[in-house]
């Protein structure tokens, strides 16, 4: 039996093969998940699920599928209005993956997801740590300045691959230097 919380609404999950399962599953507006046979208030059992990359998931044995259900996506499907079909992703407004309250979820486009992630406190802290890092670096500021000058030179003869070999770094490192993701302080 699950205790009611004021203002909480439950809706049954409906996914491919859900009718073949012994139990029914539901999520609430507060992001809680439960299994039940008759009704949530009579014989419902709260489910904690598991974590997949920080997201709360339920692993259900469903025919023709892997059975992993992301709770935030299901809560959004049932309780959040999707503006249009191009909104395919669900973001956590407060950046906390464990907070699956429907008020914390929003449908987003791929571009919105990217912009949202860049404003994440974790991402900002990571960028700050990387900018102040001094040990264990493959490049120094003088080399980065030379790389930036080479990349920005319209008469450049070296390809990214050749530059990567010359400085013993990956091509991705060069693209990150160019975009400013890495070494943005060096001009």
C-alpha positions as CSV (number, residue, x, y, z in Angstrom):
1,X,0.0,0.0,0.0
2,X,1.3,3.4,-0.9
3,X,0.5,6.5,1.2
4,X,-1.1,9.3,-0.7
5,X,0.7,12.6,-1.0
6,X,-1.5,15.7,-1.4
7,X,-1.5,16.8,-5.0
8,X,0.1,13.7,-6.4
9,X,-1.5,12.0,-9.4
10,X,-0.7,8.5,-10.7
11,X,-1.0,7.3,-14.3
12,X,-0.4,3.8,-15.6
13,X,2.5,3.2,-17.9
14,X,1.6,1.9,-21.3
15,X,4.4,0.6,-23.4
16,X,5.0,-2.2,-25.9
17,X,4.0,-5.5,-24.2
18,X,2.7,-3.9,-20.9
19,X,-0.5,-6.1,-21.1
20,X,1.6,-9.3,-21.0
21,X,3.2,-8.4,-17.6
22,X,1.9,-9.9,-14.3
23,X,1.8,-6.5,-12.7
24,X,0.8,-3.0,-13.8
25,X,3.2,-0.1,-13.5
26,X,2.5,3.6,-12.9
27,X,4.4,6.9,-12.3
28,X,3.2,9.9,-10.4
29,X,3.5,13.6,-10.9
30,X,6.2,13.6,-8.2
31,X,8.3,11.2,-10.2
32,X,7.6,8.1,-8.1
33,X,7.2,4.7,-9.6
34,X,5.0,1.8,-8.4
35,X,3.9,-1.7,-9.3
36,X,0.5,-3.0,-8.4
37,X,-2.1,-5.6,-9.3
38,X,-5.5,-4.1,-8.4
39,X,-4.8,-0.5,-7.5
40,X,-2.0,1.6,-6.3
41,X,-3.7,2.5,-3.0
42,X,-4.7,-1.2,-2.2
43,X,-1.6,-3.3,-3.2
44,X,0.8,-0.8,-4.7
45,X,4.5,-1.1,-4.0
46,X,7.0,1.8,-4.5
47,X,9.9,1.0,-6.8
48,X,13.3,2.5,-6.5
49,X,14.5,1.2,-9.8
50,X,18.2,1.6,-10.7
51,X,20.5,4.3,-12.0
52,X,21.7,4.5,-15.6
53,X,24.1,7.4,-16.1
54,X,22.5,9.1,-13.2
55,X,18.9,8.7,-14.5
56,X,16.4,6.6,-12.5
57,X,15.2,3.6,-14.6
58,X,13.0,0.6,-14.4
59,X,14.1,-2.6,-15.9
60,X,11.1,-4.6,-17.1
61,X,11.2,-7.8,-19.0
62,X,9.3,-6.7,-22.1
63,X,9.0,-8.7,-25.3
64,X,11.0,-7.4,-28.3
65,X,12.8,-4.8,-26.3
66,X,15.5,-4.2,-23.7
67,X,12.9,-3.2,-21.1
68,X,14.8,-0.2,-19.7
69,X,12.3,2.6,-19.0
70,X,13.6,6.0,-18.1
71,X,11.3,7.5,-15.4
72,X,11.8,11.1,-16.4
73,X,10.7,10.4,-19.9
74,X,7.6,8.5,-18.8
75,X,6.7,11.3,-16.4
76,X,7.1,13.8,-19.2
77,X,5.0,11.7,-21.6
78,X,2.2,11.5,-19.1
79,X,2.2,14.9,-17.4
80,X,4.1,17.4,-19.5
81,X,2.7,19.0,-22.7
82,X,4.9,18.4,-25.8
83,X,4.9,21.5,-28.0
84,X,5.5,19.7,-31.2
85,X,7.0,16.4,-32.6
86,X,10.4,18.0,-32.9
87,X,10.7,18.1,-29.1
88,X,12.1,14.7,-28.6
89,X,14.3,15.1,-25.5
90,X,13.4,15.7,-21.8
91,X,15.6,18.0,-19.6
92,X,15.7,18.5,-15.9
93,X,15.2,22.2,-15.3
94,X,17.2,22.2,-12.0
95,X,19.9,19.9,-13.5
96,X,19.2,17.2,-10.9
97,X,18.7,13.9,-12.7
98,X,17.1,12.3,-9.6
99,X,14.3,15.0,-9.4
100,X,11.6,13.6,-11.7
101,X,8.8,15.8,-10.5
102,X,6.8,16.9,-13.6
103,X,7.3,20.5,-12.7
104,X,11.1,20.0,-13.1
105,X,10.8,18.4,-16.5
106,X,10.5,20.0,-19.9
107,X,10.4,18.7,-23.5
108,X,13.3,20.1,-25.6
109,X,14.8,20.1,-29.0
110,X,18.4,18.9,-29.5
111,X,19.6,22.5,-29.7
112,X,17.9,23.3,-26.4
113,X,19.4,20.3,-24.7
114,X,22.9,21.4,-25.8
115,X,22.4,24.9,-24.5
116,X,20.9,23.6,-21.3
117,X,23.8,21.3,-20.6
118,X,26.3,24.2,-21.1
119,X,24.6,26.1,-18.2
120,X,24.8,23.1,-15.9
121,X,26.6,23.9,-12.6
122,X,28.6,20.7,-13.0
123,X,29.6,21.6,-16.6
124,X,30.6,25.2,-15.4
125,X,32.6,23.8,-12.5
126,X,34.3,21.3,-14.9
127,X,35.3,24.1,-17.3
128,X,36.7,26.1,-14.4
129,X,38.7,23.2,-13.2
130,X,40.0,22.5,-16.7
131,X,40.9,26.2,-17.2
132,X,43.0,26.3,-14.0
133,X,44.6,22.9,-14.5
134,X,48.4,23.0,-14.7
135,X,49.6,19.5,-14.1
136,X,49.4,16.5,-16.5
137,X,48.9,18.6,-19.6
138,X,50.2,17.5,-23.0
139,X,50.4,21.1,-24.3
140,X,51.6,24.4,-22.8
141,X,50.4,27.9,-23.6
142,X,53.1,28.6,-26.2
143,X,52.2,25.4,-28.1
144,X,48.5,26.3,-27.9
145,X,49.1,29.8,-29.2
146,X,51.1,28.3,-32.2
147,X,48.2,25.8,-32.8
148,X,45.6,28.5,-32.8
149,X,47.7,30.7,-35.1
150,X,48.2,27.7,-37.5
151,X,44.5,26.8,-37.5
152,X,43.4,30.4,-38.1
153,X,45.9,30.9,-40.9
154,X,44.0,30.9,-44.2
155,X,47.2,29.8,-46.0
156,X,47.6,26.8,-43.7
157,X,49.3,23.8,-45.3
158,X,49.0,21.3,-42.4
159,X,45.8,19.3,-42.0
160,X,44.3,18.7,-38.6
161,X,45.7,15.1,-38.7
162,X,49.2,16.4,-39.4
163,X,48.9,19.0,-36.7
164,X,47.8,16.3,-34.2
165,X,50.8,14.1,-35.1
166,X,53.1,17.1,-34.8
167,X,51.9,18.0,-31.3
168,X,51.2,14.4,-30.2
169,X,47.5,15.1,-29.4
170,X,44.2,13.9,-30.9
171,X,42.4,15.7,-33.7
172,X,39.5,16.2,-31.2
173,X,41.8,18.1,-29.0
174,X,42.5,20.5,-31.9
175,X,38.8,20.9,-32.6
176,X,38.2,21.7,-28.9
177,X,41.0,24.3,-28.9
178,X,39.5,25.8,-32.1
179,X,36.0,26.0,-30.5
180,X,37.3,27.4,-27.3
181,X,36.2,24.4,-25.2
182,X,39.8,23.8,-24.3
183,X,42.4,26.5,-23.7
184,X,40.0,29.4,-24.2
185,X,42.2,31.7,-22.1
186,X,45.1,31.5,-24.6
187,X,44.5,34.1,-27.4
